[in-house]
Amino acid sequence: MFNRTRDAPMSTSCFDREDETFIVLINHEEQYSIWPHWKAVPEGWKAVEGVRGDKKTVVAYVDGAWTDMRPKSLRDWMAQQDAGAAAEGSTAAAA
């Protein structure tokens, strides 16, 4: 009798392989991803120059570089809100 778990060939994602070589990608929102070096870079992403290695190496780079998980557009919007509130506060204090 065929046992699906025991007899089926193992199918693993290239992202799960420890011997894979990865690069780091970044998009316009300054979000990061690791990517197999041999796969085409998806539209909207670009490779971070000089970052290539095993999974542990590229994940360590992403951990150090991507310190704020919020998309850039949200960070920019929040900064504008803070600047507007600060300007309103200084105008009210001067009056």
N, C-alpha and C positions, 0 to 999 in steps of 0.2 A: 504494500500500500504506500502511496506517495504521501509524504509528510511535508507540507508546504514550508514549515519553519525549518526543518532539518535538511531537506533535499533541494530547496530552491537556491540558486546562486545568490550570493550576497551582492546587493546593489548599494553602493555607498556614494554619497554626494562627494564631489571633488572638495567641497568645503570641510568635509569630515576627515580628509586624509592628512595625516601628519607629515607625509613626505612631499606634499604639494608646495610649489613656490607661489607666493601671493604678491600682489601689489596693493597699494592703498589708493582708493578713489575719493574724490571730494566733489560735491555738487555746488550749485549756485547758492544754496542755503547753508553752505559750510557744514554739511553733514558728511560723515565719513563712512566708508565701507571697505572691507577687504575683498579682493577679487583674484581669481586664478590668473596668473600672468599670461597664459595662452589664450584666454577668452577675449573677444573683442570688448572694448570698453563701451558700456551702454550710452546711448544718447543722453545728454544732460550731465554727464559725469566726466571728469578728467583725472588722469593719473597724477599722483603726487610724485614729483621728480625725486629720484634718489632713494626711494623707499621700496625695497623688494627683499623678500626673504621667506623663511618658513612662517607658519601661522603664529607662533609665539612672538616672533620678531615684529610682524606687522601689527598684531593686536596690541603689543606694548607701545608702538608708535601711536596708534589711534587713541589708546588710553591717555597718553600724555598730551596729545594735540587737541582732542575733542573734550574740552573741560566743561562746556556749557551745551547741554543737549537741545536747547531751544533753537529752532530754525532762525537763520539770520534775519529774515523779515520780521519775526516776532520780537527779536532783540532790538531791532531798529525802531519798531513801533513803540515798544515800551520805553526806550530812551527818549523818543519824541514826547511821549506822555509825561515823563518825568521832567523834561525841559520845560514843557508848557506849564506844568504845575508850579515849578520853581519860579518861572517868570511871573505867573499870576500872584504868587506869594510875595515877591519883591515889589510888585506894583501896588498891592494892597498895603504893604508895610510903609511905602513911601507916601501914601495918601493920607 
